[in-house]
Structure formats: structure tokens, C-alpha cells
Amino acid sequence: MLDFEGVTPDEFVEYKGRPIVRQGDEIFYGDMSEKYYVYMLIMSEKKSPKGDVEIPDTIMVQLLDSKTKKPEKQKITHGLAEAFEFAEAWIRYNDRD
């Protein structure tokens, strides 16, 4: 789980060294000044096992070209862990170009 305690507005929460920004149901992962970044849209949520919070369930993941903003790849995933694994793999693979 990500720990946001102590994060100032000038800092980003990171996953595997890349910044994450969430606004509502939208998540942006990666550096938008790089060749590619990832856009995620939370399409549905479900109750946690304890039933006390809603957690993202179905997530659309898109690899976007930073210049054109057009999606290069798209995938529907179930859960944030799967979404971030696809996102990281796509960015890492496409950074080799």
C-alpha cells in the first residue's frame, strides 16, 4: 500500500521510481516529459474484504505518446496491481526505442 503521510504538494508519490498523480477516477503514471506515459481510468469499484472502503476493480490502462496524446496500447485490468504492472512494463519496453 502507498503511504501518503508526509508528502508535500511539491512531491509526487512514486511507484518503481515513476510519479503517480490521481484526480478522482483518473490516474497518470510516468513522466509526461518522457516519450510515453500511462493513463488509467477507474471504471468500477468494489467493497474491500472488510466492507469498509471502496477499492478500484476494473481499470482501463492506456500507454500514451507524450507528443500526440494518442493511445499506443490499451488494456482492461482487474485491480490496481495488475494495472501498474502493465503500465510499468509498457513504459520500460517502449523506453528502449
C-alpha positions as CSV (number, residue, x, y, z in Angstrom):
1,M,0.0,0.0,0.0
2,L,1.2,3.5,-0.8
3,D,1.9,5.8,2.2
4,F,1.0,9.4,1.5
5,E,1.8,10.7,5.0
6,G,4.4,13.4,4.9
7,V,4.1,14.0,1.1
8,T,4.0,17.7,0.3
9,P,2.2,19.3,-2.6
10,D,5.6,19.7,-4.4
11,E,6.3,16.0,-4.2
12,F,4.9,13.0,-6.1
13,V,4.1,9.6,-4.8
14,E,6.1,7.2,-6.9
15,Y,5.9,3.6,-8.0
16,K,9.2,2.0,-9.2
17,G,10.7,5.5,-9.5
18,R,8.0,7.0,-11.6
19,P,5.5,9.6,-10.4
20,I,1.8,8.9,-9.9
21,V,-0.9,11.6,-9.9
22,R,-4.6,10.7,-9.2
23,Q,-7.5,13.0,-9.7
24,G,-10.9,11.4,-9.0
25,D,-11.1,8.2,-11.2
26,E,-8.1,9.2,-13.3
27,I,-4.5,8.1,-12.6
28,F,-1.5,9.3,-14.6
29,Y,1.7,7.3,-14.2
30,G,5.1,8.3,-15.5
31,D,6.8,11.5,-16.5
32,M,4.8,13.4,-19.2
33,S,8.1,14.9,-20.5
34,E,9.3,11.4,-21.5
35,K,8.3,9.7,-24.7
36,Y,5.4,7.8,-23.1
37,Y,3.3,7.9,-20.0
38,V,0.3,5.9,-18.9
39,Y,-3.3,7.0,-18.3
40,M,-5.6,4.9,-16.2
41,L,-9.4,5.2,-15.7
42,I,-11.1,3.5,-12.8
43,M,-14.2,2.2,-14.4
44,S,-15.7,0.3,-11.4
45,E,-15.0,-0.2,-7.7
46,K,-15.8,-2.9,-5.2
47,K,-16.0,-3.1,-1.4
48,S,-12.9,-4.2,0.4
49,P,-13.0,-7.6,2.2
50,K,-13.9,-5.8,5.4
51,G,-16.6,-3.8,3.5
52,D,-15.3,-0.5,4.9
53,V,-13.8,1.1,1.8
54,E,-14.3,1.1,-2.0
55,I,-11.3,-0.2,-3.9
56,P,-10.6,0.1,-7.7
57,D,-11.7,-3.0,-9.6
58,T,-12.0,-2.6,-13.3
59,I,-9.4,-0.2,-14.8
60,M,-8.7,0.9,-18.4
61,V,-5.0,1.3,-18.9
62,Q,-3.6,3.2,-21.9
63,L,0.0,3.9,-23.0
64,L,0.0,7.4,-24.4
65,D,2.5,9.1,-26.7
66,S,3.5,12.3,-25.0
67,K,3.6,14.3,-28.2
68,T,0.4,13.2,-29.8
69,K,-1.6,12.1,-26.7
70,K,-2.8,9.2,-28.7
71,P,-3.0,5.7,-27.2
72,E,-0.4,3.3,-28.4
73,K,-1.8,0.4,-26.3
74,Q,-4.9,-0.3,-24.3
75,K,-5.9,-3.0,-21.8
76,I,-8.7,-3.5,-19.3
77,T,-7.4,-4.9,-16.0
78,H,-8.8,-6.0,-12.7
79,G,-7.2,-4.3,-9.7
80,L,-4.5,-1.6,-9.4
81,A,-1.7,-4.1,-9.0
82,E,-2.3,-5.6,-12.5
83,A,-2.8,-2.1,-14.0
84,F,0.5,-0.9,-12.6
85,E,2.4,-4.0,-13.8
86,F,1.1,-3.5,-17.3
87,A,1.9,0.3,-17.1
88,E,5.5,-0.3,-15.9
89,A,6.2,-3.0,-18.5
90,W,4.9,-0.9,-21.3
91,I,6.9,2.2,-20.3
92,R,10.1,0.2,-19.7
93,Y,9.7,-1.7,-23.0
94,N,8.9,1.4,-25.1
95,D,11.7,3.5,-23.5
96,R,14.2,1.3,-25.4
97,D,13.2,2.8,-28.7
